[in-house]
């Protein structure tokens, strides 16, 4: 019985601390990203990270087109990323 109490207390404390930590993000989920930040984020999440020249190449073709090329690689221009 006592073990269950401490287990519940520990789980409650951990979940509460997670809420507090998430609240310290400073509104980062509502912050608007610049176009270069969006490109960097896409390259970081959809590849192994940007290589030299990748950001410029994506900027030239547009982020949406680059994402489409990643999803359908056979339909795009050869040699791009």
N, C-alpha and C positions, 0 to 999 in steps of 0.2 A: 504494500500500500504506500509506504513512504517512498519507495523507488519510483512508483508511478507518478507520485506528486513531483518529485525532483525531475523526472524525465519530462513531464508536461511543462514544468517551470522553465527548464532549459530550452525546450522547443519554442515556447512562447518568447523567451528572451532572444533567441536567435532570429525568429521571424520579426520581432519588433526592431531589432538592430538592423535587419535588412531594410525595413521601411525607412528607418532614420538615415541609413547610408544612401539609399536611393534618393531621398529628399535633398541631399547635399549636392546633387548634380547641378544645381544652379539653373534649372530650366533648360538644360542642354537639348532636350527633346523638342522644345519649341523654337530653338534658335534656327535661323535660316542660314543655309550654307551658300557660299559663293559658288559660281560655276566651277572654278578650279578645285574647290574643296569637294564638290560632288564627284568630279573626275577622279581625284585622289582616293576618295572613299570607294568608288566603284572598282578602281584598279586594285585596291588593297583587299576588297572582299571577294572579287570575282577572279583574281589571278593570284600569283605569289607576290604581288607588290609591283609598283611601277618600276620599269627599267628606264635607263636614260632614253629620252625621246618619246616615251609612251604618252606622257601628259600632253605634249604638243600634238602628237598624232591624233589623240582622242579629241582634243580641242578643235582641230581642223575638220574632222569628219562629224563631230557632234556626238554627245554622249549617248543619245538614244540609238543612233545608227551603230555605234560601237557595241552596245549591249545586244542589239539584234544580230550583229556579226558573231558575237560570242555564243548566242543561242543557236544560230544557224550558220556554222562556219563554211559550209559549201556554197552558200549563196552570195558571198561577198567578194571583195577584191583580194586576190592572192597576195601574200606577203605583208599584210597589215596585221600586226599584233598576233 
